[in-house]
Amino acid sequence: MGIITDSEKDGLTNPPGTLLETTVVVSKIGSINFGETFKQPLPTLNQAVRVGEGLEITAVVLVDTTLKSLNVKINQLFVVGNYGEKQLQFFIYCDVDQLTLIKEHLTTDNTYQAFKVEFTTHVTTGFPEGPHVDELTEAQKELYIPCKTEMKDIELVQTFLWNIDPKTSRGTVTTVLDGAPN
């Protein structure tokens, strides 16, 4: 998470996608010290499991703060992967108030707190959908192959710990696992 100054608040860059209105559980799970010379943005570690008609996402994020808890938001964006895979991107980020708290509680010894972020999504906003059959001519209907994308079609998930400077935001891609049948 980036450090934000008062002069930067107006220039805060929000991540793309749709804000998920879902319960997000954040738990502190440990810490790690990288030493004084380490100054790299850290990627998330993630897992995605298909459960019923949705996905359960677990991501581990590392933040250089002494805070014991975080309030995060999640944005979701549908994209097509490098090889045509249907993919969801999730952007984990904090609002200005939380970023200010993080800034006030930065570590002095380069120790990062590890937080587990868990959430579920069933949201299909932004998923591609072919034309409706009634919008096609008779000739087009003969060639038409339905192409509505659904949550079951998602092959990959990518999570980002979104920094206020998107150039330093890092993402990790993982394959969606099939969960136990309901």
MIPADREN-638694 format. One line per 4 residues: number of its first residue (from 1); their letters; for each residue z, y, x of N, C-alpha, C. Coordinates in nm, 3 decimals, always signed. Atoms other than C-alpha are relative to their C-alpha. Example, Ala and Ser with C-alpha at 12.3 -4.5 7.8 and 13.67 -1.06 7.14 Angstrom:
2
1 = as = +0.000 -0.119 +0.089 +0.780 -0.450 +1.230 +0.000 +0.120 +0.090 | -0.006 -0.119 -0.082 +0.714 -0.106 +1.367 +0.073 +0.109 -0.077
END
This chain:
182
1 = mgii = +0.000 -0.117 +0.085 +0.000 +0.000 +0.000 +0.000 +0.123 +0.090 | +0.013 -0.118 -0.082 -0.088 +0.340 +0.133 +0.111 +0.100 -0.022 | -0.096 -0.108 +0.010 +0.134 +0.636 +0.196 -0.072 +0.118 -0.064 | +0.064 -0.110 +0.070 +0.063 +0.928 -0.035 +0.082 +0.127 +0.016
5 = tdse = -0.067 -0.129 -0.011 +0.147 +1.292 +0.026 -0.029 +0.080 -0.126 | +0.021 -0.083 +0.119 +0.174 +1.563 -0.239 -0.142 +0.051 -0.009 | +0.135 -0.053 +0.002 -0.162 +1.704 -0.138 -0.104 -0.107 -0.031 | +0.094 +0.110 +0.026 -0.325 +1.360 -0.180 +0.004 -0.049 -0.145
9 = kdgl = -0.015 +0.053 +0.136 -0.203 +1.293 -0.536 -0.122 +0.024 -0.086 | +0.118 -0.030 +0.082 -0.503 +1.466 -0.694 -0.120 -0.083 +0.042 | +0.112 +0.077 -0.049 -0.738 +1.260 -0.478 +0.024 -0.151 -0.005 | -0.032 +0.142 +0.009 -0.578 +0.923 -0.564 -0.118 -0.076 -0.056
13 = tnpp = +0.113 +0.080 +0.043 -0.853 +0.666 -0.592 +0.051 -0.124 -0.071 | -0.041 +0.116 +0.077 -0.788 +0.418 -0.869 -0.103 -0.111 +0.016 | +0.093 +0.111 -0.017 -0.940 +0.072 -0.843 -0.094 -0.014 -0.119 | +0.094 +0.022 +0.110 -1.240 -0.033 -1.052 +0.055 -0.105 -0.096
17 = gtll = -0.036 +0.105 +0.095 -1.218 -0.261 -1.353 +0.083 +0.052 -0.115 | -0.078 -0.027 +0.120 -1.010 -0.277 -1.668 +0.146 -0.034 +0.026 | -0.143 +0.025 -0.015 -0.632 -0.244 -1.662 +0.040 -0.116 -0.090 | -0.047 +0.113 +0.079 -0.481 -0.575 -1.774 +0.131 +0.036 -0.069
21 = ettv = -0.122 -0.022 +0.079 -0.226 -0.538 -2.050 +0.068 -0.136 -0.014 | -0.062 +0.131 -0.003 -0.040 -0.854 -1.952 +0.131 +0.010 +0.075 | -0.126 +0.003 -0.073 +0.302 -0.944 -1.822 -0.027 -0.037 +0.145 | +0.014 +0.025 -0.143 +0.312 -0.923 -1.444 +0.141 -0.023 +0.054
25 = vvsk = -0.130 +0.033 -0.058 +0.604 -1.095 -1.271 -0.012 +0.018 +0.151 | -0.001 -0.025 -0.144 +0.681 -0.967 -0.920 +0.135 -0.043 +0.055 | -0.123 +0.050 -0.061 +0.936 -1.148 -0.703 -0.007 +0.018 +0.150 | -0.007 -0.008 -0.146 +1.046 -1.071 -0.349 +0.027 -0.140 +0.052
29 = igsi = -0.015 +0.138 -0.048 +1.006 -1.394 -0.153 +0.029 -0.009 +0.149 | -0.031 +0.004 -0.143 +1.077 -1.295 +0.207 -0.050 +0.123 +0.072 | +0.049 -0.111 -0.081 +0.979 -1.070 +0.493 -0.051 -0.056 +0.131 | +0.054 +0.040 -0.129 +0.794 -1.084 +0.822 -0.014 +0.125 +0.086
33 = nfge = +0.012 -0.112 -0.093 +0.802 -0.860 +1.129 -0.118 -0.026 +0.091 | +0.120 +0.015 -0.080 +0.473 -0.805 +1.306 +0.007 +0.071 +0.135 | -0.012 -0.072 -0.126 +0.603 -0.596 +1.597 -0.056 +0.140 -0.013 | +0.034 -0.142 +0.008 +0.549 -0.229 +1.669 -0.148 +0.031 +0.014
37 = tfkq = +0.140 -0.033 -0.026 +0.183 -0.250 +1.773 -0.095 -0.044 -0.110 | +0.087 +0.051 +0.106 +0.048 -0.423 +1.461 -0.016 +0.107 -0.108 | +0.026 -0.104 +0.099 -0.117 -0.169 +1.227 -0.126 -0.032 -0.081 | +0.118 +0.040 +0.076 -0.372 -0.361 +1.018 +0.034 -0.013 -0.148
41 = plpt = -0.023 +0.031 +0.142 -0.413 -0.377 +0.641 +0.003 -0.152 -0.015 | -0.018 +0.144 +0.013 -0.306 -0.721 +0.528 -0.063 -0.051 -0.129 | +0.060 +0.057 +0.121 -0.506 -0.937 +0.286 +0.105 -0.074 -0.082 | -0.087 +0.077 +0.088 -0.347 -1.110 -0.009 -0.023 -0.149 +0.025
45 = lnqa = +0.016 +0.145 +0.007 -0.292 -1.485 -0.033 -0.001 -0.030 -0.149 | +0.005 +0.017 +0.144 -0.393 -1.613 -0.373 -0.034 -0.141 -0.043 | +0.034 +0.125 +0.065 -0.432 -1.905 -0.609 -0.037 +0.031 -0.143 | +0.043 -0.017 +0.139 -0.614 -1.926 -0.942 -0.011 -0.138 -0.062
49 = vrvg = +0.002 +0.128 +0.070 -0.563 -2.208 -1.190 -0.048 +0.024 -0.142 | +0.051 -0.008 +0.138 -0.761 -2.255 -1.511 +0.097 -0.076 -0.089 | -0.093 +0.061 +0.094 -0.515 -2.323 -1.793 -0.043 +0.040 -0.141 | +0.049 -0.028 +0.134 -0.649 -2.353 -2.146 -0.121 +0.090 +0.006
53 = egle = +0.111 -0.096 +0.006 -0.877 -2.058 -2.220 +0.020 +0.117 +0.095 | -0.027 -0.112 -0.090 -0.740 -1.843 -1.939 +0.019 -0.044 +0.144 | -0.028 +0.025 -0.141 -0.653 -1.816 -1.572 +0.142 +0.046 +0.032 | -0.129 -0.041 -0.054 -0.311 -1.810 -1.409 -0.021 +0.035 +0.146
57 = itav = +0.021 -0.050 -0.135 -0.316 -1.605 -1.091 +0.135 +0.019 +0.068 | -0.116 -0.026 -0.084 -0.056 -1.606 -0.816 -0.052 +0.060 +0.131 | +0.041 -0.065 -0.125 -0.094 -1.367 -0.523 +0.125 +0.039 +0.078 | -0.107 -0.046 -0.086 +0.132 -1.297 -0.228 -0.052 +0.124 +0.071
61 = vlvd = +0.038 -0.126 -0.065 +0.118 -0.937 -0.104 +0.109 +0.039 +0.098 | -0.094 -0.046 -0.102 +0.282 -0.789 +0.205 -0.004 +0.152 +0.005 | -0.010 -0.145 +0.006 +0.407 -0.431 +0.191 +0.107 +0.046 +0.099 | -0.095 -0.049 -0.100 +0.577 -0.231 +0.470 +0.100 +0.096 -0.064
65 = ttlk = -0.102 -0.077 +0.070 +0.876 -0.115 +0.268 +0.133 -0.073 +0.008 | -0.131 +0.064 +0.009 +1.248 -0.179 +0.244 +0.038 -0.025 -0.146 | -0.028 +0.024 +0.142 +1.227 -0.190 -0.137 +0.012 -0.149 -0.028 | -0.021 +0.140 +0.037 +1.346 -0.512 -0.294 -0.081 -0.038 -0.124
69 = slnv = +0.082 +0.030 +0.117 +1.119 -0.482 -0.600 -0.116 +0.098 -0.005 | +0.119 -0.083 +0.018 +0.777 -0.342 -0.688 -0.041 -0.001 -0.146 | +0.064 -0.006 +0.131 +0.616 -0.227 -1.011 -0.149 +0.014 +0.027 | +0.143 -0.004 -0.028 +0.248 -0.311 -0.991 -0.080 -0.004 -0.128
73 = kinq = +0.099 +0.009 +0.107 -0.055 -0.281 -1.213 -0.114 -0.088 +0.051 | +0.112 +0.087 -0.035 -0.355 -0.513 -1.220 -0.124 +0.046 -0.075 | +0.130 -0.023 +0.062 -0.718 -0.421 -1.285 -0.086 -0.123 +0.023 | +0.089 +0.115 -0.007 -0.976 -0.693 -1.355 -0.145 +0.046 -0.009
77 = lfvv = +0.142 -0.036 -0.002 -1.350 -0.670 -1.279 -0.083 -0.127 +0.015 | +0.094 +0.112 -0.013 -1.627 -0.927 -1.339 -0.108 +0.039 +0.099 | +0.109 -0.021 -0.095 -1.875 -0.956 -1.051 -0.073 -0.132 +0.022 | +0.073 +0.119 -0.040 -2.137 -1.199 -0.929 +0.016 -0.013 +0.151
81 = gnyg = -0.024 +0.023 -0.142 -2.056 -1.354 -0.590 -0.128 +0.001 +0.082 | +0.113 -0.004 -0.093 -2.282 -1.363 -0.285 -0.107 -0.105 -0.029 | +0.093 +0.108 +0.026 -2.443 -1.689 -0.396 -0.018 -0.026 -0.148 | +0.021 +0.010 +0.143 -2.457 -1.623 -0.770 +0.118 -0.054 -0.079
85 = ekql = -0.117 +0.051 +0.071 -2.108 -1.748 -0.856 +0.059 +0.109 -0.090 | -0.070 -0.093 +0.090 -1.930 -1.589 -1.150 +0.142 +0.016 +0.054 | -0.124 -0.028 -0.070 -1.624 -1.420 -1.006 +0.077 +0.111 -0.069 | -0.087 -0.109 +0.045 -1.328 -1.210 -1.117 +0.069 +0.059 +0.122
89 = qffi = -0.076 -0.071 -0.103 -1.179 -0.948 -0.889 +0.123 +0.060 -0.067 | -0.124 -0.057 +0.049 -0.818 -0.844 -0.938 +0.051 +0.098 +0.104 | -0.048 -0.106 -0.088 -0.689 -0.519 -0.790 +0.147 +0.023 -0.031 | -0.145 -0.018 +0.014 -0.311 -0.508 -0.739 +0.033 +0.135 +0.061
93 = ycdv = -0.026 -0.135 -0.050 -0.191 -0.150 -0.707 +0.123 +0.060 -0.065 | -0.116 -0.072 +0.051 +0.092 +0.094 -0.770 -0.043 +0.138 -0.047 | +0.026 -0.137 +0.043 +0.098 +0.424 -0.955 +0.062 +0.096 +0.101 | -0.046 -0.103 -0.094 +0.186 +0.752 -0.782 +0.151 -0.005 +0.018
97 = dqlt = -0.146 +0.003 -0.012 +0.559 +0.723 -0.860 +0.046 -0.115 +0.088 | -0.037 +0.115 -0.083 +0.582 +0.375 -0.707 -0.041 +0.022 +0.145 | +0.044 -0.029 -0.137 +0.378 +0.484 -0.403 +0.095 +0.098 +0.069 | -0.096 -0.095 -0.056 +0.620 +0.774 -0.354 +0.128 -0.073 +0.042
101 = like = -0.118 +0.079 -0.035 +0.913 +0.529 -0.360 -0.024 -0.082 +0.126 | +0.034 +0.079 -0.119 +0.737 +0.308 -0.106 +0.005 +0.089 +0.124 | +0.001 -0.093 -0.114 +0.684 +0.610 +0.119 +0.141 +0.035 +0.042 | -0.139 -0.036 -0.031 +1.052 +0.700 +0.094 +0.078 -0.117 +0.061
105 = hltt = -0.070 +0.119 -0.049 +1.149 +0.343 +0.190 -0.085 -0.081 +0.099 | +0.080 +0.070 -0.101 +0.906 +0.261 +0.472 +0.091 -0.064 +0.102 | -0.077 +0.064 -0.106 +1.031 +0.021 +0.735 -0.019 +0.077 +0.129 | +0.010 -0.067 -0.130 +1.102 +0.161 +1.077 -0.037 -0.100 +0.110
109 = dnty = +0.026 +0.101 -0.103 +1.049 -0.170 +1.259 -0.124 -0.085 -0.031 | +0.125 +0.070 +0.035 +0.715 -0.277 +1.102 +0.025 -0.136 -0.065 | -0.028 +0.121 +0.077 +0.874 -0.542 +0.880 -0.063 +0.015 -0.137 | +0.067 +0.000 +0.130 +0.668 -0.627 +0.575 +0.077 -0.091 -0.096
113 = qafk = -0.061 +0.082 +0.104 +0.826 -0.751 +0.252 -0.110 -0.080 -0.069 | +0.095 +0.085 +0.072 +0.647 -1.044 +0.086 +0.040 -0.005 -0.146 | -0.023 +0.004 +0.144 +0.614 -1.022 -0.291 -0.100 -0.097 -0.064 | +0.087 +0.088 +0.077 +0.476 -1.293 -0.521 -0.030 +0.070 -0.132
117 = veft = +0.045 -0.067 +0.122 +0.271 -1.141 -0.805 -0.066 -0.107 -0.087 | +0.052 +0.103 +0.089 +0.205 -1.371 -1.103 -0.041 +0.063 -0.133 | +0.047 -0.049 +0.130 +0.000 -1.301 -1.415 -0.105 -0.096 -0.055 | +0.099 +0.081 +0.069 -0.232 -1.463 -1.667 -0.101 +0.094 -0.063
121 = thvt = +0.103 -0.080 +0.068 -0.562 -1.332 -1.803 -0.084 -0.088 -0.091 | +0.095 +0.057 +0.095 -0.774 -1.420 -2.104 -0.108 +0.104 -0.030 | +0.085 -0.115 +0.028 -0.962 -1.088 -2.094 -0.143 -0.026 +0.046 | +0.142 +0.019 -0.035 -1.342 -1.112 -2.103 -0.077 +0.131 -0.007
125 = tgfp = +0.065 -0.131 -0.003 -1.414 -0.739 -2.106 -0.088 +0.010 +0.124 | +0.092 -0.016 -0.112 -1.718 -0.673 -1.889 -0.077 -0.125 +0.037 | +0.075 +0.122 -0.027 -1.844 -1.032 -1.894 -0.142 +0.017 -0.054 | +0.138 -0.015 +0.047 -2.225 -1.048 -1.922 -0.027 -0.086 -0.124
129 = egph = +0.038 +0.068 +0.122 -2.377 -1.148 -2.251 -0.148 +0.022 -0.021 | +0.143 -0.014 +0.027 -2.741 -1.216 -2.330 -0.023 +0.072 -0.132 | +0.029 -0.068 +0.126 -2.918 -1.050 -2.622 +0.037 -0.091 -0.118 | -0.025 +0.077 +0.122 -2.825 -1.156 -2.973 -0.133 -0.051 -0.053
133 = vdel = +0.122 +0.065 +0.046 -3.080 -1.392 -3.126 -0.075 +0.088 -0.100 | +0.068 -0.083 +0.101 -3.152 -1.151 -3.413 -0.069 +0.122 +0.061 | +0.066 -0.111 -0.069 -3.264 -0.890 -3.155 -0.130 -0.043 +0.067 | +0.117 +0.054 -0.070 -3.542 -1.116 -3.022 -0.119 -0.018 -0.095
137 = teaq = +0.122 +0.032 +0.076 -3.902 -1.156 -3.136 -0.010 -0.152 -0.009 | +0.017 +0.144 +0.014 -4.018 -1.501 -3.247 -0.045 -0.063 +0.132 | +0.047 +0.053 -0.129 -4.199 -1.551 -2.913 +0.115 -0.006 +0.100 | -0.114 -0.001 -0.092 -3.883 -1.454 -2.723 +0.100 -0.109 -0.035
141 = kely = -0.096 +0.102 +0.043 -3.670 -1.691 -2.931 -0.038 -0.138 +0.054 | +0.044 +0.129 -0.052 -3.882 -1.986 -2.810 +0.042 -0.017 +0.148 | -0.034 +0.004 -0.142 -3.798 -1.897 -2.448 +0.149 +0.026 +0.026 | -0.138 -0.046 -0.015 -3.439 -1.786 -2.509 +0.094 -0.114 +0.038
145 = ipck = -0.108 +0.090 -0.039 -3.157 -1.964 -2.330 +0.129 +0.082 -0.012 | -0.124 -0.076 +0.015 -2.812 -1.848 -2.444 +0.072 +0.015 +0.134 | -0.064 -0.021 -0.131 -2.620 -1.693 -2.155 +0.128 +0.081 -0.010 | -0.128 -0.069 +0.011 -2.282 -1.570 -2.276 +0.097 -0.060 +0.102
149 = temk = -0.097 +0.044 -0.100 -2.029 -1.589 -1.990 +0.138 -0.004 -0.063 | -0.135 +0.017 +0.052 -1.684 -1.717 -2.079 +0.096 -0.024 +0.115 | -0.101 +0.019 -0.104 -1.358 -1.757 -1.888 -0.018 -0.135 +0.068 | +0.018 +0.133 -0.060 -1.437 -2.127 -1.832 -0.111 -0.001 +0.106
153 = diel = +0.111 -0.008 -0.095 -1.745 -2.018 -1.630 +0.039 +0.063 +0.133 | -0.043 -0.069 -0.122 -1.544 -1.829 -1.366 +0.026 -0.103 +0.109 | -0.010 +0.094 -0.112 -1.577 -2.009 -1.032 +0.092 +0.050 +0.111 | -0.076 -0.058 -0.111 -1.408 -1.769 -0.788 +0.088 +0.114 -0.050
157 = vqtf = -0.088 -0.113 +0.025 -1.124 -1.520 -0.791 +0.024 +0.069 +0.134 | -0.029 -0.079 -0.119 -1.074 -1.240 -0.541 +0.110 +0.099 -0.035 | -0.107 -0.097 +0.022 -0.752 -1.041 -0.518 +0.003 +0.100 +0.114 | -0.012 -0.109 -0.096 -0.708 -0.708 -0.344 +0.136 +0.065 -0.014
161 = lwni = -0.112 -0.092 +0.000 -0.399 -0.517 -0.248 -0.065 +0.136 +0.019 | +0.077 -0.123 +0.001 -0.554 -0.181 -0.338 +0.079 +0.112 +0.065 | -0.059 -0.113 -0.069 -0.473 +0.101 -0.101 -0.061 +0.126 -0.060 | +0.058 -0.124 +0.050 -0.526 +0.464 -0.198 -0.127 +0.034 +0.074
165 = dpkt = +0.124 -0.014 -0.075 -0.794 +0.457 +0.070 -0.071 -0.135 -0.011 | +0.062 +0.131 +0.023 -1.028 +0.179 -0.053 -0.057 -0.065 +0.125 | +0.056 +0.058 -0.122 -1.171 +0.135 +0.298 +0.101 -0.092 +0.068 | -0.101 +0.084 -0.063 -0.840 -0.020 +0.404 +0.056 -0.105 -0.096
169 = srgt = -0.042 +0.104 +0.092 -0.802 -0.245 +0.099 -0.065 -0.131 +0.041 | +0.049 +0.130 -0.045 -0.838 -0.612 +0.185 +0.005 -0.099 -0.115 | +0.006 +0.097 +0.107 -0.941 -0.893 -0.048 -0.013 -0.142 +0.052 | +0.009 +0.141 -0.033 -0.917 -1.271 -0.041 -0.062 -0.075 -0.115
173 = vttv = +0.069 +0.077 +0.103 -1.149 -1.508 -0.230 +0.055 -0.142 -0.002 | -0.043 +0.139 +0.015 -1.035 -1.844 -0.366 -0.075 -0.066 -0.115 | +0.064 +0.077 +0.106 -1.191 -2.116 -0.580 +0.099 -0.023 -0.113 | -0.084 +0.024 +0.116 -1.055 -2.154 -0.933 +0.023 -0.152 -0.011
177 = ldga = -0.038 +0.140 +0.016 -0.866 -2.483 -0.969 +0.014 -0.033 -0.147 | -0.022 +0.041 +0.138 -0.859 -2.680 -1.292 +0.144 -0.044 -0.014 | -0.138 +0.034 +0.027 -0.509 -2.703 -1.434 +0.011 -0.123 -0.087 | -0.023 +0.116 +0.086 -0.353 -2.978 -1.636 -0.050 +0.029 -0.141
181 = pn = +0.047 -0.022 +0.137 -0.512 -3.023 -1.980 +0.116 +0.027 -0.093 | -0.107 -0.033 +0.097 -0.312 -2.875 -2.268 +0.007 -0.102 -0.110
END
